[in-house]
Amino acid sequence: MSATVSNSQAAVVPSVNESYPLLDNYVLRIARSITTGPNRHHRFSSNAIKMVALMLWNAASGVANAASAITQHAHRITMTPADIRTAISILFPGSMSRIILDQESRTFRTYRARNTTEAKLQRRTERERILNLRRQAAPNEEVPKLPRLTHSEMADIEIPISRVTKMLKKQHPNNRLASGTALAVASFMDFMAAEILENAMILTYNDMRVTVRSKDLLQGIRDAPKLERFFNCNVTSEIQRQVEDLGGVPPKEPPAPKRRKKVLKAAVFRPRKSKAKKAAVQTESHQEES
C-alpha cells in the first residue's frame, strides 16, 4: 500500500485555466481569526492570500490522491473518512499527523453535536416562528431574517464543505464519497491554512515587519521540514508561477529615468541696435580688413 500511495503523493496543482472555486475570502477569514492578541497588527498582502488558496487546493489534491489509492488497494469504490485519516498519517508522519487528526476529531464532534435530532427540531421551530411573524407582519414592519446554518458553520470551520465535495467529485469521478469525507478534507485544509499563515507570521515578526508577503509563506514552508516534505520544491515553484500568471506578483520593472527640470536663466535686457549703427559697424570692419 505504501508504494501505491507514494506514487500518488505528487499532488496535482490546480492550473489557472481550470475552473477551481476561489478560496481567497475564506483564507482571509482564517487569517483574521489568527491575528488576535499580540498578532493583531499583522496584515496579509493579496498575493499571500492567493498563494495560500492555491496551496490549500494542492494539499487537498495530494490527500485525496493518497486516499483514492488506499481505496483502490482495498478493492473498494467508496472513499471514506478513514481513508483520509490514513492518507494524512502516511503523508505527515510523526507528531504533526496526530495534531491534524485531533483537530479533525474535534471538528467531527462539533458537527455531530450541532446536527442532532434535537438541534434540527429547534432550528425547524425557530424557522416556523419567523415565517409566522412574516405572515402576520405589516408591509413596512421589520421582521428577523430566517436563520441559515451551513455545514461549515456547524463544523466550526471556514473552508466551505460544498466546494470541497465538488472538487473531490471532479478529480475522482470513479469514486463515491461517504458522508464525512468532504468534512475531513475541509478540516485538514483549515488546519493547513492556519499552520502556513502562522509560520509566515513568525518570520514577519522576526524581521520586524507587519505585512506578510508571499516570500514569507515560501520561506515558512522551507523552515518547517514536514511541510517542506509535503510541499516539495517543484510544487512550490509551480504555485508561485501560477500566482504570477494570475497577476498576483507583478514582475519588478526598472524605475523610469527621472526627467531633469529645465532651469530658466534670468532674462537680461539687451537693447536693439538701429540699422544705422549696424551699417556703421559693418563699414568699420570692412575697412579694417582691407
C-alpha positions as CSV (number, residue, x, y, z in Angstrom):
1,M,0.0,0.0,0.0
2,S,2.8,2.4,0.8
3,A,4.2,2.0,-2.8
4,T,0.9,2.9,-4.3
5,V,0.4,5.9,-2.1
6,S,4.0,7.2,-2.7
7,N,3.3,7.2,-6.5
8,S,0.1,9.3,-5.9
9,Q,1.9,11.5,-3.5
10,A,2.8,14.0,-6.2
11,A,-0.1,16.4,-5.7
12,V,-2.0,17.8,-8.6
13,V,-1.5,21.6,-8.7
14,P,-4.7,23.3,-9.9
15,S,-3.9,25.2,-13.1
16,V,-5.1,28.7,-13.7
17,N,-7.3,27.7,-16.7
18,E,-9.3,25.1,-14.7
19,S,-12.5,26.2,-13.1
20,Y,-11.5,25.8,-9.4
21,P,-13.5,27.8,-6.9
22,L,-11.6,30.6,-5.2
23,L,-10.9,30.4,-1.5
24,D,-9.5,33.9,-1.1
25,N,-12.3,35.2,1.1
26,Y,-12.2,32.1,3.3
27,V,-8.4,32.2,3.7
28,L,-8.8,35.9,4.7
29,R,-11.3,34.9,7.4
30,I,-8.8,32.3,8.8
31,A,-6.1,34.9,8.7
32,R,-8.3,37.4,10.7
33,S,-9.1,34.7,13.2
34,I,-5.3,34.2,13.8
35,T,-4.4,37.8,14.1
36,T,-5.6,38.3,17.6
37,G,-3.9,39.4,20.8
38,P,-0.2,40.3,20.2
39,N,-0.6,39.5,16.4
40,R,-3.4,41.9,15.9
41,H,-1.2,44.3,14.0
42,H,-0.2,41.8,11.3
43,R,-1.6,42.3,7.8
44,F,-1.6,40.0,4.8
45,S,-1.0,41.0,1.2
46,S,-3.4,39.9,-1.6
47,N,-0.5,37.9,-3.2
48,A,-0.1,35.9,0.0
49,I,-3.8,35.2,0.3
50,K,-3.9,33.9,-3.3
51,M,-0.9,31.7,-2.8
52,V,-2.3,30.2,0.4
53,A,-5.6,29.4,-1.5
54,L,-3.6,27.6,-4.3
55,M,-1.6,25.7,-1.6
56,L,-4.8,24.5,0.0
57,W,-6.1,23.1,-3.3
58,N,-2.7,21.5,-3.7
59,A,-2.8,19.9,-0.2
60,A,-6.3,18.7,-0.6
61,S,-5.5,17.2,-4.0
62,G,-2.5,15.3,-2.5
63,V,-4.5,13.9,0.4
64,A,-7.4,12.9,-2.0
65,N,-5.0,11.2,-4.4
66,A,-3.5,9.2,-1.5
67,A,-6.9,8.3,-0.1
68,S,-8.1,7.2,-3.6
69,A,-5.0,4.9,-3.9
70,I,-5.8,3.4,-0.5
71,T,-9.4,2.8,-1.6
72,Q,-8.3,1.1,-4.8
73,H,-5.8,-1.0,-2.9
74,A,-8.7,-2.2,-0.7
75,H,-10.8,-3.0,-3.8
76,R,-13.5,-0.5,-2.8
77,I,-15.2,2.3,-4.7
78,T,-16.4,4.5,-1.8
79,M,-13.8,6.9,-0.3
80,T,-14.4,7.1,3.5
81,P,-13.1,9.5,6.2
82,A,-10.9,6.6,7.5
83,D,-9.1,6.6,4.1
84,I,-8.5,10.4,4.6
85,R,-7.1,9.8,8.1
86,T,-4.8,7.0,6.8
87,A,-3.5,9.2,4.0
88,I,-2.8,12.0,6.4
89,S,-0.9,9.7,8.7
90,I,1.2,8.5,5.8
91,L,1.9,11.9,4.3
92,F,2.6,13.6,7.7
93,P,4.4,11.0,9.8
94,G,5.1,11.9,13.5
95,S,3.5,14.4,15.8
96,M,2.0,16.6,13.0
97,S,-0.3,13.9,11.9
98,R,-1.5,13.4,15.4
99,I,-2.3,17.1,15.7
100,I,-4.2,17.1,12.4
101,L,-6.2,14.0,13.4
102,D,-7.0,15.5,16.8
103,Q,-8.3,18.7,15.1
104,E,-10.3,16.6,12.7
105,S,-11.9,14.6,15.6
106,R,-12.8,17.8,17.3
107,T,-14.4,19.1,14.1
108,F,-16.5,15.9,13.8
109,R,-17.6,16.1,17.4
110,T,-18.7,19.7,16.9
111,Y,-20.6,18.8,13.7
112,R,-22.4,15.9,15.3
113,A,-23.3,17.9,18.4
114,R,-25.0,20.6,16.2
115,N,-26.6,18.0,13.8
116,T,-28.5,16.0,16.4
117,T,-32.3,15.5,16.1
118,E,-33.0,17.9,19.0
119,A,-30.9,20.6,17.3
120,K,-32.7,20.1,14.0
121,L,-36.0,20.3,15.7
122,Q,-35.0,23.5,17.5
123,R,-33.9,25.1,14.2
124,R,-37.1,24.0,12.5
125,T,-39.3,25.5,15.2
126,E,-37.4,28.8,15.0
127,R,-37.8,28.9,11.3
128,E,-41.6,28.3,11.6
129,R,-41.9,31.0,14.2
130,I,-40.1,33.6,11.9
131,L,-42.3,32.5,9.0
132,N,-45.5,33.1,11.1
133,L,-44.1,36.5,12.1
134,R,-43.6,37.3,8.4
135,R,-47.2,36.3,7.5
136,Q,-48.7,38.5,10.3
137,A,-46.4,41.5,9.9
138,A,-47.4,44.7,8.3
139,P,-45.9,45.7,4.9
140,N,-43.3,48.2,6.4
141,E,-42.6,46.3,9.6
142,E,-39.2,44.8,10.1
143,V,-39.0,41.0,10.6
144,P,-35.9,39.0,11.6
145,K,-34.2,37.0,8.9
146,L,-34.5,33.3,8.5
147,P,-31.7,31.5,10.3
148,R,-29.2,29.9,7.9
149,L,-26.6,27.4,9.2
150,T,-24.2,25.9,6.7
151,H,-22.3,22.6,7.1
152,S,-19.1,24.6,7.6
153,E,-20.7,26.7,10.4
154,M,-21.9,23.5,12.1
155,A,-18.4,22.1,12.0
156,D,-16.9,25.5,13.1
157,I,-14.5,25.8,10.2
158,E,-14.1,28.4,7.4
159,I,-13.5,26.2,4.4
160,P,-16.8,25.5,2.5
161,I,-17.6,21.8,2.6
162,S,-19.7,22.0,-0.6
163,R,-16.8,23.3,-2.7
164,V,-14.6,20.5,-1.3
165,T,-17.2,18.0,-2.3
166,K,-17.3,19.4,-5.9
167,M,-13.5,19.2,-6.1
168,L,-13.4,15.6,-4.9
169,K,-16.1,14.5,-7.4
170,K,-14.3,16.3,-10.2
171,Q,-10.9,14.9,-9.5
172,H,-12.1,11.3,-8.7
173,P,-15.3,10.7,-10.7
174,N,-14.9,6.9,-10.3
175,N,-15.1,7.0,-6.5
176,R,-18.1,7.5,-4.3
177,L,-17.9,9.8,-1.3
178,A,-19.1,8.6,2.1
179,S,-20.7,11.0,4.5
180,G,-18.0,12.9,6.3
181,T,-15.3,12.6,3.6
182,A,-15.5,16.2,2.4
183,L,-15.7,17.3,6.1
184,A,-12.4,15.5,6.9
185,V,-10.7,17.1,3.9
186,A,-12.1,20.6,4.7
187,S,-10.9,20.3,8.3
188,F,-7.4,19.3,7.0
189,M,-7.4,22.4,4.7
190,D,-8.5,24.7,7.6
191,F,-5.6,23.4,9.7
192,M,-3.1,23.7,6.9
193,A,-4.1,27.3,6.2
194,A,-3.6,28.2,9.9
195,E,-0.3,26.4,10.0
196,I,1.1,28.1,6.9
197,L,0.0,31.6,8.0
198,E,1.3,31.2,11.5
199,N,4.8,30.2,10.2
200,A,4.8,33.2,7.9
201,M,3.7,35.5,10.7
202,I,6.6,34.3,12.9
203,L,9.1,35.2,10.1
204,T,7.5,38.6,9.6
205,Y,7.7,39.2,13.4
206,N,11.4,38.3,13.5
207,D,12.1,40.7,10.6
208,M,10.2,43.5,12.5
209,R,7.6,43.8,9.8
210,V,3.8,44.0,9.8
211,T,2.8,42.8,6.3
212,V,3.0,39.1,5.4
213,R,4.2,38.6,1.8
214,S,4.3,35.6,-0.5
215,K,8.0,35.2,0.1
216,D,7.4,34.8,3.8
217,L,5.0,31.9,3.0
218,L,7.5,30.1,0.9
219,Q,10.3,30.6,3.5
220,G,8.0,29.4,6.3
221,I,7.3,26.2,4.4
222,R,11.0,25.7,3.8
223,D,11.8,26.2,7.5
224,A,9.2,23.5,8.5
225,P,10.7,20.1,7.5
226,K,7.3,18.3,7.4
227,L,5.6,21.0,5.4
228,E,8.6,21.1,3.0
229,R,8.4,17.3,2.6
230,F,4.7,17.6,1.6
231,F,5.1,20.8,-0.5
232,N,8.2,19.8,-2.4
233,C,10.2,22.5,-4.2
234,N,8.8,21.8,-7.6
235,V,5.2,22.2,-6.4
236,T,6.1,25.4,-4.5
237,S,7.7,26.9,-7.6
238,E,4.8,25.9,-9.7
239,I,2.4,27.6,-7.3
240,Q,4.5,30.7,-7.4
241,R,4.5,30.7,-11.2
242,Q,0.7,30.3,-11.3
243,V,0.3,33.3,-8.9
244,E,2.5,35.3,-11.3
245,D,0.3,34.2,-14.2
246,L,-2.8,35.4,-12.2
247,G,-1.2,38.8,-11.9
248,G,-0.7,38.4,-8.2
249,V,3.0,39.0,-8.2
250,P,3.9,41.6,-10.8
251,P,7.5,41.4,-12.2
252,K,9.8,44.1,-11.0
253,E,10.4,46.7,-13.6
254,P,13.4,49.1,-13.6
255,P,12.4,52.6,-12.4
256,A,11.8,55.1,-15.1
257,P,14.5,57.7,-15.6
258,K,13.7,61.0,-13.9
259,R,13.4,64.0,-16.2
260,R,15.6,66.9,-15.5
261,K,13.9,70.1,-14.9
262,K,15.0,73.0,-17.1
263,V,16.4,75.8,-15.1
264,L,15.3,79.1,-16.6
265,K,18.1,81.7,-16.6
266,A,17.4,85.3,-15.6
267,A,16.4,87.4,-18.5
268,V,19.0,90.1,-19.5
269,F,17.8,93.3,-21.2
270,R,19.7,93.8,-24.4
271,P,18.7,96.9,-26.4
272,R,18.3,96.5,-30.1
273,K,20.9,98.1,-32.4
274,S,19.5,100.5,-35.0
275,K,20.1,99.9,-38.7
276,A,22.4,103.0,-39.0
277,K,24.6,101.7,-36.2
278,K,24.7,98.2,-37.8
279,A,25.8,99.7,-41.1
280,A,28.5,101.9,-39.5
281,V,29.9,98.8,-37.6
282,Q,30.0,96.8,-40.8
283,T,31.8,99.6,-42.8
284,E,34.4,99.8,-40.0
285,S,35.0,96.1,-40.0
286,H,35.4,96.1,-43.9
287,Q,37.9,99.0,-43.7
288,E,40.0,97.2,-41.0
289,E,40.1,94.0,-43.2
290,S,41.2,96.0,-46.3
